[in-house]
Amino acid sequence: MERRKQTAQLAGLLYFLLAITSAFSLMYVPGQLYVKGDPVATTNHILASEFLFRAGIVSNLTSQMLFVFLVLVLYRLLKPVQEQQAKAMLALVLVQVPIVFVLEVFSFTALMVAKGDVLPSFSASQRQDLVRFFLNMRGYGITIVQFFWGLWLIPFGQLVIKSRFIPAPFGVLLLIGGVAYVLLSLTDLLFPGYVWLIEQPVALCCAVAELSAVGWLLFRGARMVTT
């Protein structure tokens, strides 16, 4: 029992660190540097805050390594509940990690173009348009990865519901968060003009679901739940 509690708390710690690094790279850095529809301002911000831009890349790569460690710990914790679902959870996380690493190549390329390290013969306006192109490519890739961010929460939530050592309501929240992520990704891919209608509600839903799980795992660990 004590060992299982320690495993759950380790998962909570990794989940917490994942949340911090992901928020920094996917929310804070773009919010500081990217100006929608203005490649000139975006390029100037990147050049003026190159370290912040690089830190965002490193933070995203770090978050993916934390994601791998997290799902391995969760697999160890939840495998006794239902092995096949635990394997599905593991696979859905591992399959998206290489995609994110490739997406950060677009970020580095955008930085190199902005600085003139590549294509020096191009004019400033041409380089700025290319910066926007590479950052947009990264953004489209993140939209696809969001699909997997939702899918992995579904077996995770099901395993939590079936377990006797994590309260079932957290599993329900994870299921709702997973479906919300998938819905957001599909809406962005199929009906991009309407994504703004659900973006904020989905973000709130997913934040509540995952932060609730983080809090329980980190501060309470895996404990037998009586029914």
JOKAFEN-V193072 format. One record per pair of residues at least 4 apart in sequence whose C-alpha atoms are under 8 Angstrom apart, sorted by the first residue. I is the first residue (numbers start at 1). J is the second residue. D is the distance in Angstrom with one decimal. If there is no record, write none. Layout:
{{I	J	D} {I	J	D}}
//
This chain:
{{1	5	6.3} {1	223	7.8} {2	6	6.3} {3	7	6.2} {4	8	6.2} {4	77	6.8} {4	221	7.9} {4	222	6.2} {5	9	6.2} {5	220	7.9} {5	221	4.7} {5	222	4.6} {5	223	6.7} {6	10	6.1} {6	221	6.8} {6	222	7.9} {7	11	6.3} {7	73	6.8} {7	77	6.6} {7	221	7.8} {8	12	6.2} {8	73	7.9} {8	74	7.5} {8	77	6.9} {8	217	5.4} {8	218	7.1} {8	221	4.9} {8	222	5.5} {9	13	6.2} {9	217	5.1} {9	218	4.5} {9	219	6.9} {9	220	7.4} {9	221	5.0} {9	222	7.7} {10	14	6.2} {10	73	7.6} {10	217	8.0} {10	218	7.1} {11	15	6.0} {11	70	5.6} {11	73	6.0} {11	74	6.3} {11	217	6.7} {11	218	7.3} {12	16	6.1} {12	213	7.7} {12	214	4.9} {12	215	7.0} {12	216	7.5} {12	217	4.6} {12	218	4.1} {12	219	7.9} {12	221	7.9} {13	17	6.3} {13	214	7.6} {13	217	8.0} {13	218	5.8} {14	18	6.0} {14	66	6.2} {14	67	7.7} {14	69	7.4} {14	70	5.6} {15	19	6.2} {15	66	7.7} {15	67	7.6} {15	70	6.4} {15	214	6.0} {16	20	6.4} {16	214	6.2} {17	21	6.2} {17	63	7.6} {17	66	7.4} {18	22	5.9} {18	63	5.1} {18	64	7.8} {18	66	5.8} {18	67	6.5} {19	23	6.0} {19	63	7.9} {20	24	6.2} {21	25	6.3} {21	59	5.3} {21	60	6.4} {21	62	7.1} {21	63	5.4} {22	26	5.7} {22	27	7.7} {22	59	7.0} {22	60	6.0} {22	63	5.8} {23	27	5.2} {23	28	6.4} {24	28	4.8} {24	29	6.1} {24	56	6.7} {24	59	7.0} {25	29	5.6} {25	30	7.4} {25	55	7.8} {25	56	4.4} {25	57	6.7} {25	59	5.7} {25	60	5.4} {26	30	6.5} {26	56	7.8} {26	60	7.6} {27	31	5.9} {28	32	6.3} {29	33	6.1} {29	52	7.0} {29	53	6.7} {29	56	6.0} {30	34	5.1} {33	42	6.0} {33	45	5.3} {33	46	6.1} {33	49	7.9} {33	53	7.8} {34	41	7.8} {34	42	4.9} {34	45	7.5} {35	39	7.2} {35	41	6.3} {35	42	5.3} {38	42	6.3} {39	43	5.9} {39	128	5.5} {39	129	6.2} {39	131	7.2} {39	132	5.6} {40	44	6.2} {40	125	7.6} {40	128	5.9} {41	45	6.1} {42	46	6.2} {42	132	8.0} {43	47	6.2} {43	114	6.2} {43	128	6.1} {43	131	6.9} {44	48	6.0} {45	49	6.0} {46	50	5.4} {46	53	6.3} {46	111	7.4} {46	114	7.8} {47	111	7.9} {47	114	7.0} {47	115	7.0} {49	53	6.4} {50	54	6.2} {51	55	5.9} {52	56	6.2} {53	57	6.6} {54	58	6.3} {55	59	5.9} {56	60	6.2} {57	61	6.4} {57	104	6.3} {57	107	7.2} {57	108	8.0} {58	62	6.1} {59	63	6.1} {60	64	6.5} {61	65	6.6} {61	100	7.7} {61	101	6.6} {61	104	7.9} {62	66	6.3} {63	67	6.0} {64	68	6.3} {64	97	6.1} {64	100	7.7} {65	69	6.4} {66	70	5.9} {67	71	6.2} {67	93	7.4} {68	72	6.3} {68	93	7.1} {68	94	6.7} {68	97	7.9} {69	73	6.3} {70	74	6.2} {71	75	5.9} {71	89	7.6} {71	90	5.9} {71	93	7.1} {72	76	6.3} {72	90	7.0} {73	77	6.2} {74	78	5.9} {75	79	5.4} {75	86	5.6} {75	87	7.3} {75	89	7.7} {75	90	6.6} {76	80	8.0} {78	82	7.1} {78	83	7.7} {78	86	6.3} {78	159	6.6} {78	160	7.9} {78	163	7.7} {79	83	4.7} {79	84	8.0} {79	85	8.0} {79	86	5.4} {79	87	7.8} {81	159	6.5} {81	162	6.8} {81	163	6.0} {82	86	6.3} {82	159	6.9} {83	87	6.2} {84	88	6.3} {85	89	6.2} {85	155	5.6} {85	156	7.8} {85	159	7.1} {86	90	6.2} {86	155	7.0} {86	156	7.4} {86	159	7.4} {87	91	6.1} {88	92	6.1} {88	152	7.6} {88	155	6.8} {89	93	6.6} {89	152	5.1} {89	153	7.4} {89	154	7.9} {89	155	5.6} {89	156	6.1} {90	94	6.3} {90	152	7.7} {91	95	6.0} {92	96	6.9} {92	148	6.2} {92	151	6.8} {92	152	5.3} {93	97	6.8} {93	148	7.0} {93	149	7.5} {93	152	6.2} {94	98	7.8} {95	99	7.7} {96	100	6.6} {96	145	6.3} {96	148	6.6} {97	101	6.5} {98	102	6.3} {99	103	6.3} {99	141	7.7} {99	145	7.4} {100	104	6.5} {100	141	7.7} {100	142	7.5} {100	145	7.5} {101	105	7.0} {102	106	7.3} {103	107	7.0} {103	137	7.8} {103	138	5.2} {103	141	6.5} {103	142	7.8} {104	108	6.4} {104	138	7.2} {105	109	6.1} {106	110	6.1} {106	134	5.3} {106	135	6.6} {106	137	7.1} {106	138	6.0} {107	111	6.4} {107	134	6.8} {107	135	6.3} {107	138	7.0} {108	112	6.3} {109	113	6.1} {109	134	7.1} {110	114	6.1} {110	130	7.2} {110	131	4.7} {110	132	7.7} {110	134	5.7} {110	135	6.7} {111	115	6.2} {111	131	7.4} {112	116	6.2} {112	117	5.1} {112	118	6.1} {113	117	6.1} {113	118	5.5} {113	119	6.8} {113	127	6.0} {113	128	8.0} {113	130	7.2} {113	131	6.5} {114	127	6.1} {114	128	6.6} {114	131	6.3} {116	120	5.1} {116	127	7.7} {119	127	8.0} {122	126	5.9} {122	127	6.3} {123	127	6.3} {124	128	6.2} {125	129	6.2} {126	130	6.3} {127	131	6.1} {128	132	6.4} {129	133	6.2} {130	134	6.2} {131	135	6.2} {132	136	5.9} {133	137	6.2} {134	138	6.3} {135	139	6.2} {136	140	6.2} {137	141	6.2} {138	142	6.3} {139	143	6.4} {140	144	6.6} {141	145	6.3} {142	146	6.1} {143	147	7.1} {143	185	5.6} {143	188	7.0} {143	189	7.5} {144	148	7.5} {144	185	6.5} {145	149	6.4} {146	150	6.3} {146	181	6.3} {146	182	6.9} {146	184	7.9} {146	185	5.8} {147	151	6.3} {147	181	6.4} {147	182	4.9} {147	185	5.4} {147	186	7.5} {148	152	6.1} {148	182	7.6} {149	153	6.9} {149	178	7.2} {149	181	6.7} {149	182	7.7} {150	154	7.0} {150	177	6.9} {150	178	3.9} {150	179	6.1} {150	180	7.0} {150	181	4.5} {150	182	5.1} {151	155	7.6} {151	178	5.9} {151	179	7.5} {151	181	7.9} {151	182	6.8} {152	156	6.4} {152	178	7.2} {153	157	5.8} {153	174	5.8} {153	175	6.2} {153	177	7.2} {153	178	4.9} {154	158	6.2} {154	174	6.8} {154	175	5.0} {154	178	5.5} {154	179	7.4} {155	159	6.0} {155	175	8.0} {156	160	6.3} {156	171	7.3} {156	174	7.2} {156	175	7.8} {157	161	6.3} {157	170	7.4} {157	171	4.0} {157	172	6.2} {157	173	7.5} {157	174	4.9} {157	175	5.1} {158	162	6.3} {158	171	6.1} {158	172	7.8} {158	175	7.2} {159	163	6.0} {159	171	7.3} {160	164	8.0} {160	166	6.0} {160	167	7.2} {160	168	6.1} {160	170	7.1} {160	171	4.8} {161	166	7.6} {161	167	7.1} {161	168	4.3} {161	169	7.3} {161	170	7.6} {161	171	5.0} {161	172	7.0} {162	168	7.4} {163	167	8.0} {163	168	7.7} {164	223	7.8} {164	224	5.6} {164	225	5.4} {164	226	7.6} {165	222	5.0} {165	223	4.5} {165	224	4.1} {165	225	5.3} {166	170	7.5} {166	222	5.8} {166	223	6.4} {166	224	7.2} {166	225	6.6} {167	171	7.3} {167	225	6.4} {168	172	6.5} {169	173	6.3} {170	174	6.2} {170	209	7.0} {170	212	6.8} {170	213	6.1} {171	175	6.2} {172	176	6.3} {173	177	6.1} {173	208	7.7} {173	209	4.8} {173	210	7.9} {174	178	6.0} {174	206	7.7} {174	209	5.2} {174	210	6.6} {174	213	7.9} {175	179	6.3} {176	180	6.1} {176	205	7.6} {176	206	7.8} {176	209	7.6} {177	181	6.2} {177	202	7.6} {177	205	5.8} {177	206	4.5} {177	207	8.0} {177	209	5.8} {177	210	7.6} {178	182	6.4} {178	206	7.4} {179	183	6.1} {180	184	6.1} {180	202	5.6} {180	205	7.3} {180	206	7.1} {181	185	6.3} {181	202	6.8} {181	206	7.3} {182	186	6.1} {183	187	6.0} {184	188	6.1} {184	195	6.9} {184	198	7.0} {184	199	6.8} {184	202	7.0} {185	189	6.2} {186	190	5.9} {186	191	7.8} {187	191	5.0} {187	192	6.2} {187	194	7.2} {187	195	5.8} {188	192	4.3} {188	193	7.7} {188	194	7.6} {188	195	5.5} {191	195	6.8} {194	198	7.7} {195	199	5.9} {196	200	7.4} {198	202	5.9} {199	203	6.1} {200	204	6.2} {201	205	6.1} {202	206	6.0} {203	207	6.0} {204	208	6.2} {205	209	6.2} {206	210	6.0} {207	211	5.7} {208	212	5.9} {209	213	6.5} {210	214	6.1} {211	215	6.0} {212	216	6.3} {213	217	6.1} {214	218	5.9} {215	219	5.9} {215	220	7.7} {216	220	5.2} {216	221	6.3} {217	221	4.4} {217	222	6.7}}
//
